[in-house]
Amino acid sequence: MTENTVTLHIDGTPYQMPEGMNLVDAARIYAGIEIPIFCYHPKMEPVGMCRMCLVDIGFEARDRATGEPVLNPDGTPQVRWGRKLETGCTTRVTAGMHIRTKTQAVTKARKDILEFLLSSHPLDCPICDKGGECPLQDLTMRHGPGTSRMAFDEKKRLGKHLPLGDLIVLDCERCIQCARCIRFQAEVVGDDVLAFHERARSLQIISISDPPFDTYFGGNTADVCPVGALTTVDFRFGARPWEMENIPSISPHGPVGENIALGVRLDRDSGGVKRVKRVLPRQNEEVNEIWISDKTRFGHHFTLSPDRLQTPLLRKRGELVEASWSDAIKAAAKAVKEAGNRVGIIAGPMMTNEDLYMLRGLAGHVGSRKLGVWPPNLGDPDPVAEVGIAAGSRLTALGKGDAVLVIASDLEEEAPIWFLQAKQAADRGAHLVVANMRTTKLDRYAGHVIAYDFNEGVDVLNGLTAAAISHRWTNRSALERVNGYDELTAALKGTRQPYKEAAEAMAKARNLVVFVGDDGLDPEGHTALLRAAANFLIITGHAGQLNNGLVPVWPGANTQGAFDLGFSSENTRAMLKNPPEVLILAGAPAAADPAYAALLDRVETVISLTMFHNAAAGADAPTTAVVLPIQSFAERDGTFTSAMRRVQRFYTAHGPAGQSLPAWEAVGLIGERLGMPRPPRSSALVMQALTEEVRLYSEMTYPALARVAEQFPPIGASPDFYGGATRSAAGGTGIAWPSRAEGRGKLTVKAVRAPEGVKPGPGELVISPVRRLYDRTPEFYTATLMHGRIPEPFAAVNTADASRLGIANGDSVVVHVAGAAVHVTAVVDSYAPEGVVLLPLYLSSEPMPLVPLAGTVEKITEPVPAD
Amino acid sequence: MAEHILLRDLDIPDIRRFEVYTRHGGYEALRKVVTTMTPDDVINEVKKSNLRGRGGAGFPTGVKWSFIPRQEPIKYVVVNADESEPGTFKDRQILEGNPHQLIEGALIAAYAIQATAIYIYCRGEFWDLTHALDRHIEDARQAGFVGENILDSGWSCEVHTHLGAGAYICGEESALLNSLQGLLGQPRVRPPFPAQKGGGLYYEATVVNNVETLTNVPWIINNGADAYLQIGTPESPGPKIYCLSGHINRPGNYELPLGITFRELIYEHGGGIPDDRKLKAILPSGASGPVLPATDAVLDTPLTYEAVAKIGSTLGSASIILIDETVNMAWAGSKMTQFFAHESCGKCTPCREGTYWSRRRYDTLLAGRAAEKDIDILSDVAGQMTGLTLCALGEFAVNPVVWTIKHFRQDYLEYIQQAAAEEKPAARGKGKAARDAAAR
């Protein structure tokens, strides 16, 4: 971005400001002068509707003939003021511009506009959810009239509780028609779900989609709403803003690591304990800006769900019964001690770095290296450490001249915030390439859509790399630090290059970010795809540069942290071949995959650390001897490492569910009984020990993670300025560890080939698991308000396959795969690739494999059994 | 005027038909510009004629055309046929009786800016005229005046019609463009202006002209700017269709030169006021312009853009509504305010809230529940809207309030005195209305 600084006068004082910047932002940031606003929002295009930001604008006069500035007698430039007041939000900073914000006309205009806005406003602040953090309230106090001349019975009456979909409720009387919600959905998200209806004073917001308000981002509209018109069904009438503490936290859902704040309050309905009343975004421009997905916003109910395991369980006389912590720890320690180094650990996606550190310490103590990560389908993550997106990068910086590749991932379902950011990068002019074996929503914003056949993602990337090599779109200075370039060139010789234009756009882009998912891939395929993506980034000179690099679309909130601490998916898979004697399932729903459900039966003892005592966590396995209740992210301190390698800290928001402990503490207690040193007394001390042992994390002490990077534009910093409920970055913006490419060392490229993949036999199809945002895992399904949004278990079958199998849309079918039988409804869909059945994960409670395998689909006549 | 320039249907029966129109020199002006003139020649000729926009603002048409950036590959002409101003019905007669002259004028404008397409945006109630217009365009296309390679010049231009859906605001040019694009009919923030890249139809440079304006153009081309300047006054040349309505013996459209006086128009052409009642007020430009009291000074004012502005109103689209002595002007102000409260698009705060609030105040006034301070509230609300709104609708919406109060305050007081007289006994009662009245 070229920033040309110019001089602009506000109220007679000269200020240096970047030319072309929005006047409202510039006045706020460079002069500390507030131009009040309602409809303007720095994340959206200005529309000049509310008229609150009217200011007096003038220009220095110039002589028409000579072009010389016209001066006053005292030598100051003469200013020609506009005939009327102009909206600040639609004005851009220009040299020689003069602004007056304190004249009588401006002051009166503000008062007049506020009187108008309030004339039909219900003024029900005492019962309004927004009361206390409401821009309309605040600006009225500052600029508005003290009394109203509008007669009460002349106010416009409009609907008070209009559901816009099942999550957001509209109060038409409070609405000030600023269109922020409409514009957020249309401009930022690209889901045209809201619109204005009617005209004049009857102008109101309606949902125009079917189902209504059909989007993954709807909750953000309640945040940006500058009044209490939009409320979420989760929070409305739940608490007053000033009663809540806003605890900085990190989303436990998905790889983005959305920065959030948990609004907690002592709650009568929960027996007088503190609980989460709402989840708000916390600004972090390098992560989620000011947006969060509805999954993060509404998927917090598991933290104090009655379904949570309250006490330890111990198997006695064949039954799992409630037990004391000390008995349970004793039993667990005994089992581990007897197994010695034949202890295996599978750590789930919500295990924090502290938990993982203690688990690895325990394994180290008994001499085991079986540190597995769940899910088991992931490949070798080393390319991320090598060329992962540079620390400090922002997707918001991508625009014209830049490129984004998304491959093997449905970003909207797997990492909604990145979907939004990739879409907006494309809106700003970045070249977006989307490569998948199936259609995804992001395709509509892509400059190139590459539709490949099952298992051909690696070929696509190899083709792109080959095109870059043969057309010399490589970067010469980058190649100087590359090992293996000649071998790569040789290996790719003769590779088909069907996507030359996409390759050129990506190779020549100033910045290139590559999102790599695992859709339709087995672990070998995933390994190859990550490596192939790294190859392209390295040879085209995009590795190690700010706003460039690889972003893995990991499945879990702390999958990257697990990798960083030595856990791997490969280790998990190895346990199938070589089962350990004692298997510690740490928040890993391993029995959701039939192969691992079987593994549970093959080990001597299963120790399960879990929030939910269910089948997936080993509840049905007779080998499960000890079940320990662990705390969720809201009940404890901890850190997650996002897939962009940003270590981020979250804080204790409320008390524990039942007797649950943080997993690190439970593990520490087991270790203590095995003769390990006494466990650290706090999460902070665990992290302290971790930073001393793990080099990548040597910076990541809690005080360092609590540091706040300055945010621009400062949306959350002053709640009343830009409006909305977004919180400031307080609590820490986290630290990303640098990839190797950001250092000076050599980088390695290595030719990779697509692995064999699945070879379906006659009559068989590939059954490929698919990640959906909304599923029936207990961490999400406990949010009962979301049940209407979670699809019934289904499998997407290609039209041609379906007609061959005699399956019609809506038929009940059973998918047989790897010994599992999954009962679902068939969705016959041309978007599913031919020969591949897309089977969403965790929609059904029936176990299903997490990797693509060959299987069959069979129509059944009886209805799908209920869960 | 001996012969009509615009309303030629009054002179020549069936001139709406293509063959009749061409038999009477139709499309010769188009042929002339396309075959003998450069686009700049056309613009200069229209500039020289000082033809001013007949939609209401009176902006010089040639100057407007000259704003279009030459180098843009895609440009449009949009014809504003969303004739919605109360008391305006001139464009309707052109569309009905002399449509080819409009099509020809639009094509000349399109040639002058080298537009790729013309969109004629008609108000929804003109559905029958629009269907007829489609057939007229088809006739012109068959003859080679519309479409690909017009008159073998290498220049191509399509003509499309589009029906609005019944919103007054869509007569505002930027709301019209939004509506034409399938968006909500709300005005846009300017700049960029329609003539600029980014501000016009589909965000391309666009000229938006009124029906009557463009209908003048073929005559100017055929007869020359100098001849045109002989009609009307030097600042406001040319013929104008005056729409006479209200308390007038012969309401209707009158094509007369600019510069005749109100008196001449009303009493000579319009036949005066029914039953020889006294004329009380004149709305020279529908509901949008300031109302004028029918004084001798006003009646002797020439109907030109400048002269009407000088006496504190606007000529606008010359939709002249006459109001006689039987009408209470507070009631008239309330009627017009109801119109604006209904037609405000609701996009910007002062117009949305101000028109609604004013309407409710008038309701109170007319219901006999108002006090004198309510007149001040009406004035204040109007004053608060002035200068703060996003588009001109909001600016115009205050005129009925401000000017009826200014010129006819006594009419407001009548309602209030009447109310006071009626409510006095009630004020001693116990009801809420009584308490309210007492409080006042």
Interface residues (C-beta under 8 A of the other chain):
Chain A: P46 V47 G48 M49 C50 R51 M52 L54 K84 L85 T87 T90 A109 D112 I113 E115 F116 L117 S119 S120 R149 M150 A151 E154 K156 I176 Q177 A195 F196 E198 R199 A200 R201 S202 L203
Chain B: A167 I169 L184 Q186 V189 A341 H342 E343 S344 C345 G346 K347 C348 T349 P350 R352 E353 G354 T355 Y356 W357 R360 R361 D363 T364 I377 D380 Q384 G387 L388 T389 L390
